[in-house]
Amino acid sequence: MKKINYLSLFILILITLTTSNKLSAEIIILSSCNNQKDGFLKNEYTLDLEKLLMTRNYVYNEKTFKKYRVTDLSVKKNNTLTKFIYREDNKILTDKVGYPQFYTQLVFKIDTPNIMIKTVINNEEAISLLSECKKIERFEKES
């Protein structure tokens, strides 16, 4: 009887060790995103669910670049933006930007090509469409 218990314990430990060595994390890439307000040559969002980071790579088209460059000389044509993200139900949200009474954040619904922007002013919440992406790719990262 003890031999069976030791054998089952050994098998359980072996299974635990072999499965814990393979940690997987998901990366979601939303690309070819059209913006409701601005024009882009490239507009891509990468959501790394292991590192809890969103990276946005975008290149303004000439018209949008000139529009922003007129009022801000620090504007560049090629840009990268990184924000922390967290998961809430079937949504992925960026960290809040602003003050407690007024803030904005991006909202990504799992498996949908739409990127929403959530704006909160004095606890009044509004969500509107920011961008529609033509392509969604999901990757499993194993280590």
Backbone as ProteinMPNN parsed JSONL, in Angstrom:
{"seq_chain_A": "MKKINYLSLFILILITLTTSNKLSAEIIILSSCNNQKDGFLKNEYTLDLEKLLMTRNYVYNEKTFKKYRVTDLSVKKNNTLTKFIYREDNKILTDKVGYPQFYTQLVFKIDTPNIMIKTVINNEEAISLLSECKKIERFEKES", "coords_chain_A": {"N_chain_A": [[0.818, -1.193, 0.0], [1.93, 1.278, 0.813], [3.871, 1.55, -1.141], [2.383, 2.122, -3.418], [1.273, 4.597, -2.732], [3.642, 6.153, -2.508], [4.518, 5.942, -5.141], [2.409, 7.138, -6.566], [2.594, 9.715, -5.485], [5.144, 10.437, -6.383], [4.696, 10.447, -9.175], [2.794, 12.488, -9.339], [4.317, 14.702, -8.462], [6.238, 14.747, -10.496], [4.646, 15.303, -12.76], [3.707, 17.828, -12.035], [6.111, 19.31, -11.99], [6.94, 19.141, -14.683], [4.85, 20.415, -16.057], [4.872, 22.962, -14.932], [7.165, 24.117, -15.879], [6.625, 25.006, -18.412], [5.506, 27.851, -19.061], [2.99, 29.83, -20.359], [2.217, 32.718, -22.236], [0.144, 35.235, -23.486], [0.128, 37.16, -26.466], [-1.338, 39.829, -28.093], [-1.923, 41.308, -31.166], [-3.088, 44.134, -32.699], [-3.594, 45.422, -35.788], [-3.281, 47.661, -38.656], [-5.053, 49.785, -38.053], [-7.729, 52.009, -38.245], [-8.272, 55.39, -37.523], [-10.686, 57.465, -35.98], [-10.346, 60.186, -36.035], [-7.737, 61.068, -36.839], [-5.172, 60.636, -39.403], [-3.169, 57.87, -40.401], [-0.136, 56.293, -41.44], [0.792, 53.998, -40.396], [-0.595, 52.173, -37.754], [-0.615, 50.529, -34.934], [-1.28, 48.217, -32.322], [0.124, 46.477, -29.641], [-0.505, 44.06, -27.327], [0.814, 42.807, -24.534], [0.213, 40.289, -22.525], [1.585, 38.973, -20.568], [3.646, 40.643, -19.596], [2.032, 42.721, -19.02], [1.742, 45.05, -20.621], [0.978, 47.565, -23.015], [1.927, 48.385, -26.228], [2.068, 50.899, -28.516], [2.616, 51.495, -31.837], [2.982, 53.959, -34.189], [2.63, 55.885, -37.217], [2.257, 59.036, -38.393], [0.237, 60.269, -41.114], [0.999, 62.63, -43.748], [-0.747, 64.886, -43.653], [-1.942, 64.815, -41.059], [0.376, 64.908, -39.498], [1.377, 67.502, -40.119], [-0.735, 69.02, -39.09], [-0.528, 68.65, -36.268], [2.101, 69.406, -35.855], [2.204, 72.134, -36.274], [1.321, 73.343, -33.916], [2.919, 72.165, -32.004], [6.21, 71.706, -31.786], [7.649, 69.511, -30.977], [6.47, 67.24, -31.908], [6.692, 64.142, -33.562], [7.01, 62.248, -36.601], [7.157, 59.411, -36.637], [6.222, 57.285, -34.015], [6.251, 55.805, -30.727], [4.423, 54.431, -28.11], [4.034, 53.451, -24.776], [2.093, 51.767, -22.39], [0.85, 50.695, -19.185], [-1.23, 47.839, -18.687], [-4.279, 46.175, -17.675], [-6.391, 43.387, -16.903], [-9.885, 42.993, -17.024], [-12.656, 41.239, -16.573], [-13.89, 40.467, -19.717], [-12.342, 42.341, -20.928], [-9.54, 44.453, -21.744], [-7.768, 46.954, -20.227], [-6.099, 50.129, -20.337], [-3.795, 51.884, -18.176], [-5.057, 54.571, -16.141], [-5.242, 57.903, -17.315], [-4.815, 61.089, -16.176], [-6.667, 62.865, -13.707], [-8.25, 62.03, -10.522], [-10.95, 62.959, -10.703], [-11.242, 63.396, -13.388], [-10.457, 61.461, -16.087], [-8.955, 59.439, -18.708], [-8.934, 56.359, -20.55], [-7.836, 53.586, -22.547], [-9.839, 51.007, -23.99], [-9.956, 47.647, -24.671], [-11.806, 45.149, -26.069], [-11.857, 41.676, -25.729], [-11.16, 39.721, -28.564], [-12.391, 41.457, -30.409], [-12.288, 43.89, -33.036], [-12.388, 46.554, -32.399], [-11.256, 49.521, -30.817], [-11.811, 51.228, -27.957], [-12.359, 54.379, -26.291], [-12.434, 55.398, -23.027], [-13.884, 57.874, -21.118], [-14.006, 59.67, -18.142], [-15.682, 61.944, -16.201], [-16.134, 63.523, -13.232], [-17.353, 61.15, -12.137], [-19.124, 60.545, -14.184], [-19.453, 58.523, -16.887], [-18.289, 57.914, -20.188], [-18.104, 56.11, -23.191], [-16.496, 55.788, -26.228], [-15.952, 55.068, -29.733], [-12.673, 54.728, -30.771], [-10.884, 53.632, -32.607], [-10.813, 51.362, -35.391], [-9.673, 48.182, -36.117], [-8.199, 46.289, -38.723], [-6.994, 43.85, -38.616], [-6.424, 41.172, -36.395], [-4.164, 39.48, -34.403], [-3.164, 36.644, -32.563], [-0.857, 35.349, -30.307], [0.784, 32.693, -28.674], [3.133, 32.638, -26.209], [5.778, 30.702, -25.21], [7.771, 29.628, -22.497]], "CA_chain_A": [[0.0, 0.0, 0.0], [2.798, 2.433, 0.875], [4.555, 1.673, -2.424], [1.453, 2.766, -4.342], [1.192, 6.003, -2.332], [4.885, 6.805, -2.904], [4.536, 5.982, -6.596], [1.462, 8.175, -7.013], [3.163, 10.999, -5.093], [6.238, 10.695, -7.314], [4.093, 10.787, -10.469], [2.17, 13.807, -9.177], [5.399, 15.694, -8.426], [6.82, 14.771, -11.831], [3.7, 16.01, -13.631], [3.711, 19.238, -11.621], [7.353, 19.933, -12.432], [7.004, 19.257, -16.142], [3.881, 21.401, -16.54], [5.197, 24.304, -14.446], [8.276, 24.654, -16.658], [6.095, 25.603, -19.62], [4.601, 28.948, -18.791], [2.617, 30.467, -21.608], [1.648, 34.056, -22.12], [-0.473, 35.604, -24.742], [0.377, 38.468, -27.066], [-2.366, 40.173, -29.07], [-1.52, 42.428, -32.011], [-4.137, 44.736, -33.519], [-2.875, 46.233, -36.771], [-4.048, 48.359, -39.703], [-6.152, 50.423, -37.326], [-8.193, 53.314, -38.72], [-8.642, 56.274, -36.436], [-11.854, 58.28, -36.307], [-10.002, 61.607, -36.081], [-6.45, 61.335, -37.481], [-4.724, 59.713, -40.444], [-1.909, 57.205, -40.085], [0.443, 55.343, -42.38], [0.865, 52.775, -39.579], [-1.224, 52.33, -36.442], [-0.601, 49.149, -34.454], [-1.291, 48.045, -30.868], [0.583, 45.167, -29.187], [-0.872, 43.832, -25.93], [1.581, 41.707, -23.944], [-0.518, 39.958, -21.303], [2.523, 38.493, -19.55], [4.3, 41.816, -19.013], [0.967, 43.698, -18.768], [2.115, 46.269, -21.318], [0.494, 47.862, -24.344], [2.834, 49.208, -27.006], [1.438, 51.413, -29.734], [3.526, 52.026, -32.843], [2.192, 54.656, -35.197], [3.276, 56.849, -38.095], [1.268, 59.97, -38.916], [0.324, 60.65, -42.518], [1.518, 64.001, -43.872], [-1.756, 65.874, -43.243], [-2.046, 64.787, -39.593], [1.664, 65.37, -38.967], [1.421, 68.967, -40.244], [-1.744, 69.584, -38.177], [0.001, 68.665, -34.905], [3.418, 70.052, -35.846], [1.986, 73.581, -36.243], [1.162, 73.803, -32.53], [3.881, 71.516, -31.109], [7.398, 71.35, -32.556], [8.218, 68.248, -30.508], [5.743, 66.13, -32.546], [7.476, 63.364, -34.521], [6.176, 61.492, -37.536], [7.166, 58.026, -36.135], [6.043, 57.337, -32.564], [5.976, 54.599, -29.94], [3.824, 54.767, -26.819], [3.884, 52.261, -23.94], [1.25, 51.969, -21.199], [0.502, 49.501, -18.422], [-2.592, 47.353, -18.916], [-4.795, 45.164, -16.76], [-7.532, 42.65, -17.432], [-11.102, 43.083, -16.222], [-13.65, 40.418, -17.279], [-13.455, 40.18, -21.091], [-11.752, 43.583, -21.432], [-8.195, 44.845, -21.358], [-7.785, 48.405, -20.075], [-4.822, 50.774, -20.037], [-3.844, 52.651, -16.928], [-5.813, 55.823, -16.253], [-4.458, 59.111, -17.546], [-5.552, 62.252, -15.711], [-6.888, 63.057, -12.281], [-9.364, 61.202, -10.055], [-12.256, 63.449, -11.162], [-11.248, 63.393, -14.845], [-9.414, 60.609, -16.654], [-9.262, 58.654, -19.902], [-8.192, 55.121, -20.712], [-8.23, 52.79, -23.707], [-10.537, 49.768, -23.652], [-9.898, 46.633, -25.709], [-12.611, 43.967, -25.779], [-11.21, 40.478, -26.254], [-11.648, 39.201, -29.848], [-13.083, 42.436, -31.249], [-11.318, 44.779, -33.688], [-12.623, 47.944, -32.011], [-10.578, 50.086, -29.658], [-12.679, 52.261, -27.409], [-11.758, 55.278, -25.316], [-13.34, 55.654, -21.902], [-13.653, 59.164, -20.487], [-14.785, 59.825, -16.916], [-15.658, 63.29, -15.62], [-16.969, 63.542, -12.019], [-18.066, 59.87, -12.075], [-19.954, 60.35, -15.381], [-18.628, 57.745, -17.794], [-18.659, 57.843, -21.598], [-17.219, 55.265, -23.977], [-16.704, 56.01, -27.651], [-15.053, 54.35, -30.629], [-11.462, 55.456, -31.114], [-10.217, 53.061, -33.767], [-11.209, 50.031, -35.861], [-8.508, 47.492, -36.669], [-8.546, 45.32, -39.768], [-6.331, 42.564, -38.39], [-6.118, 40.777, -35.011], [-3.343, 38.266, -34.329], [-2.911, 36.17, -31.186], [0.305, 34.46, -30.222], [1.105, 32.098, -27.382], [4.551, 32.65, -25.944], [6.138, 29.662, -24.238], [9.133, 29.759, -21.975]], "C_chain_A": [[0.862, 1.258, 0.0], [3.536, 2.648, -0.441], [3.667, 2.393, -3.435], [1.332, 4.257, -4.013], [2.455, 6.77, -2.729], [4.967, 6.947, -4.421], [3.59, 7.066, -7.122], [1.961, 9.572, -6.641], [4.296, 11.384, -6.035], [5.707, 11.116, -8.68], [3.456, 12.175, -10.414], [3.22, 14.914, -9.168], [6.025, 15.841, -9.81], [5.925, 15.533, -12.81], [3.694, 17.5, -13.304], [4.958, 19.953, -12.117], [7.402, 20.112, -13.94], [6.005, 20.28, -16.671], [4.217, 22.803, -16.074], [6.368, 24.912, -15.205], [7.8, 25.347, -17.926], [5.053, 26.647, -19.257], [4.252, 29.588, -20.125], [1.991, 31.814, -21.321], [1.162, 34.459, -23.494], [-0.06, 37.013, -25.159], [-0.688, 38.676, -28.134], [-1.883, 41.394, -29.838], [-2.721, 42.867, -32.838], [-3.441, 45.68, -34.492], [-3.813, 46.767, -37.842], [-5.279, 49.032, -39.099], [-6.464, 51.801, -37.911], [-8.634, 54.121, -37.526], [-9.795, 57.143, -36.888], [-11.502, 59.741, -36.551], [-8.765, 61.896, -36.924], [-6.128, 60.284, -38.535], [-3.353, 59.148, -40.109], [-1.447, 56.359, -41.265], [0.561, 53.977, -41.704], [0.239, 53.084, -38.236], [-1.449, 50.935, -35.887], [-0.5, 49.118, -32.932], [-0.847, 46.627, -30.543], [0.281, 45.062, -27.696], [-0.125, 42.6, -25.426], [0.951, 41.391, -22.591], [0.364, 39.356, -20.217], [3.163, 39.678, -18.827], [3.304, 42.902, -18.622], [1.317, 45.071, -19.346], [1.412, 46.365, -22.675], [1.533, 48.747, -25.014], [2.117, 49.611, -28.28], [2.526, 51.996, -30.621], [2.683, 52.695, -33.91], [3.033, 55.669, -35.957], [2.172, 57.727, -38.663], [1.387, 60.076, -40.434], [0.708, 62.127, -42.572], [0.54, 65.06, -43.362], [-1.863, 65.961, -41.714], [-0.765, 65.296, -38.948], [1.748, 66.893, -39.006], [0.445, 69.633, -39.277], [-1.194, 69.695, -36.751], [1.331, 69.403, -34.797], [3.293, 71.578, -35.747], [1.935, 74.1, -34.812], [2.179, 73.206, -31.56], [5.077, 71.028, -31.919], [8.04, 70.038, -32.116], [7.537, 67.028, -31.137], [6.639, 65.476, -33.591], [6.524, 62.598, -35.424], [6.061, 60.027, -37.083], [7.128, 58.065, -34.62], [5.826, 55.951, -31.976], [5.499, 55.052, -28.57], [3.623, 53.471, -26.038], [3.073, 52.62, -22.702], [1.057, 50.627, -20.494], [-0.95, 49.131, -18.724], [-2.992, 46.396, -17.8], [-6.053, 44.567, -17.374], [-8.702, 42.742, -16.468], [-12.211, 42.404, -17.025], [-13.137, 40.107, -18.685], [-12.848, 41.428, -21.748], [-10.313, 43.715, -20.957], [-8.201, 46.368, -21.341], [-6.376, 48.929, -19.833], [-4.938, 51.481, -18.696], [-4.535, 53.99, -17.189], [-4.858, 56.994, -16.422], [-5.311, 60.291, -17.121], [-5.614, 62.29, -14.202], [-8.053, 62.197, -11.821], [-10.743, 61.661, -10.558], [-12.375, 63.423, -12.682], [-10.115, 62.502, -15.346], [-9.913, 59.929, -17.923], [-8.452, 57.37, -19.854], [-8.713, 54.391, -21.939], [-8.851, 51.487, -23.226], [-10.492, 48.847, -24.871], [-10.802, 45.485, -25.275], [-11.94, 42.784, -26.457], [-11.932, 40.033, -27.53], [-12.511, 40.176, -30.639], [-12.056, 43.407, -31.823], [-11.448, 46.242, -33.269], [-11.822, 48.315, -30.773], [-11.419, 51.269, -29.205], [-11.86, 53.167, -26.49], [-12.819, 55.597, -24.273], [-12.931, 56.973, -21.257], [-14.566, 59.278, -19.275], [-14.58, 61.244, -16.393], [-16.647, 63.301, -14.461], [-17.914, 62.338, -11.954], [-19.078, 59.668, -13.197], [-19.076, 59.726, -16.449], [-19.182, 57.779, -19.214], [-17.628, 56.988, -22.327], [-17.537, 55.498, -25.447], [-15.643, 55.276, -28.463], [-13.868, 55.236, -30.98], [-10.9, 54.961, -32.436], [-10.803, 51.694, -34.1], [-10.013, 49.392, -36.535], [-8.955, 46.423, -37.656], [-8.001, 43.933, -39.474], [-6.062, 42.359, -36.902], [-5.32, 39.479, -35.071], [-3.118, 37.941, -32.865], [-1.767, 35.17, -31.239], [0.428, 33.946, -28.802], [2.618, 32.053, -27.267], [4.852, 31.585, -24.905], [7.562, 29.877, -23.781], [9.496, 28.545, -21.159]], "O_chain_A": [[0.569, 2.206, -0.728], [3.803, 3.787, -0.825], [4.161, 3.195, -4.227], [1.293, 5.089, -4.92], [2.371, 7.894, -3.225], [5.437, 7.967, -4.925], [3.949, 7.821, -8.025], [1.768, 10.517, -7.406], [4.394, 12.542, -6.442], [6.229, 12.057, -9.278], [3.578, 12.949, -11.363], [3.03, 15.952, -9.802], [6.31, 16.958, -10.243], [6.422, 16.328, -13.607], [3.677, 18.335, -14.208], [4.875, 21.078, -12.609], [7.867, 21.146, -14.42], [6.297, 20.954, -17.658], [3.876, 23.764, -16.763], [6.542, 26.13, -15.171], [8.51, 26.196, -18.464], [3.863, 26.348, -19.16], [5.14, 29.857, -20.933], [1.328, 32.016, -20.304], [1.717, 34.062, -24.519], [0.081, 37.919, -24.337], [-0.913, 37.807, -28.977], [-1.482, 42.394, -29.241], [-3.299, 42.075, -33.582], [-2.775, 46.628, -34.074], [-4.978, 46.379, -37.924], [-6.398, 48.861, -39.582], [-5.58, 52.645, -38.052], [-9.292, 53.606, -36.622], [-9.87, 57.518, -38.058], [-12.261, 60.461, -37.199], [-8.747, 62.885, -37.657], [-6.716, 59.203, -38.566], [-2.485, 59.856, -39.599], [-2.257, 55.786, -41.993], [0.445, 52.938, -42.353], [0.505, 54.13, -37.644], [-2.366, 50.234, -36.314], [0.255, 49.88, -32.328], [-1.38, 45.67, -31.106], [0.753, 45.873, -26.899], [-0.408, 41.48, -25.851], [1.133, 42.135, -21.627], [-0.061, 39.24, -19.068], [3.214, 39.711, -17.598], [3.669, 43.883, -17.975], [1.211, 46.098, -18.676], [1.273, 45.37, -23.387], [1.971, 49.743, -24.439], [1.622, 48.766, -29.026], [3.27, 52.884, -30.204], [1.777, 52.08, -34.472], [3.998, 56.231, -35.438], [1.263, 57.238, -39.333], [2.484, 59.988, -40.985], [0.737, 62.797, -41.539], [0.95, 66.021, -42.712], [-1.874, 67.055, -41.149], [-0.813, 66.032, -37.963], [2.151, 67.51, -38.021], [0.749, 70.682, -38.709], [-1.374, 70.723, -36.097], [1.644, 69.965, -33.748], [4.175, 72.238, -35.197], [2.45, 75.18, -34.526], [2.301, 73.671, -30.427], [4.97, 70.048, -32.657], [8.896, 69.508, -32.824], [7.98, 65.899, -30.922], [7.267, 66.158, -34.401], [5.379, 62.333, -35.06], [4.97, 59.458, -37.139], [7.905, 58.788, -33.996], [5.296, 55.052, -32.628], [6.088, 55.937, -27.95], [3.098, 52.498, -26.579], [3.324, 53.633, -22.049], [1.096, 49.568, -21.12], [-1.785, 49.997, -18.982], [-2.143, 45.877, -17.075], [-6.688, 45.163, -18.244], [-8.542, 42.59, -15.257], [-12.655, 42.935, -18.043], [-12.055, 39.538, -18.829], [-12.843, 41.552, -22.973], [-9.922, 43.172, -19.924], [-8.593, 47.002, -22.321], [-5.557, 48.26, -19.203], [-6.031, 51.652, -18.155], [-4.584, 54.468, -18.322], [-3.816, 57.073, -15.771], [-6.411, 60.482, -17.641], [-4.718, 61.802, -13.514], [-8.787, 61.675, -12.661], [-11.611, 60.826, -10.812], [-13.485, 63.427, -13.214], [-8.946, 62.76, -15.059], [-11.114, 59.852, -18.181], [-7.412, 57.302, -19.198], [-9.871, 54.547, -22.326], [-8.455, 50.932, -22.201], [-10.932, 49.217, -25.959], [-10.584, 44.904, -24.212], [-11.51, 42.871, -27.607], [-13.161, 39.975, -27.569], [-13.301, 39.738, -31.476], [-11.06, 43.713, -31.167], [-10.686, 47.084, -33.743], [-11.719, 47.545, -29.818], [-11.699, 52.187, -29.977], [-10.81, 52.775, -25.981], [-13.936, 56.005, -24.59], [-11.77, 57.162, -20.894], [-15.765, 59.013, -19.37], [-13.452, 61.684, -16.172], [-17.847, 63.114, -14.661], [-19.117, 62.49, -11.743], [-19.829, 58.694, -13.161], [-18.081, 60.314, -16.87], [-20.392, 57.685, -19.42], [-16.425, 57.127, -22.106], [-18.692, 55.419, -25.865], [-14.584, 54.912, -27.952], [-14.044, 56.366, -31.434], [-10.49, 55.754, -33.284], [-11.235, 50.959, -33.212], [-9.404, 49.987, -37.424], [-9.96, 45.744, -37.447], [-8.49, 42.945, -40.021], [-5.543, 43.249, -36.227], [-5.736, 38.507, -35.701], [-2.909, 38.827, -32.037], [-1.719, 34.28, -32.089], [0.2, 34.683, -27.842], [3.3, 31.495, -28.127], [4.244, 31.57, -23.835], [8.439, 30.254, -24.559], [10.606, 28.465, -20.632]]}, "name": "protein", "num_of_chains": 1, "seq": "MKKINYLSLFILILITLTTSNKLSAEIIILSSCNNQKDGFLKNEYTLDLEKLLMTRNYVYNEKTFKKYRVTDLSVKKNNTLTKFIYREDNKILTDKVGYPQFYTQLVFKIDTPNIMIKTVINNEEAISLLSECKKIERFEKES"}
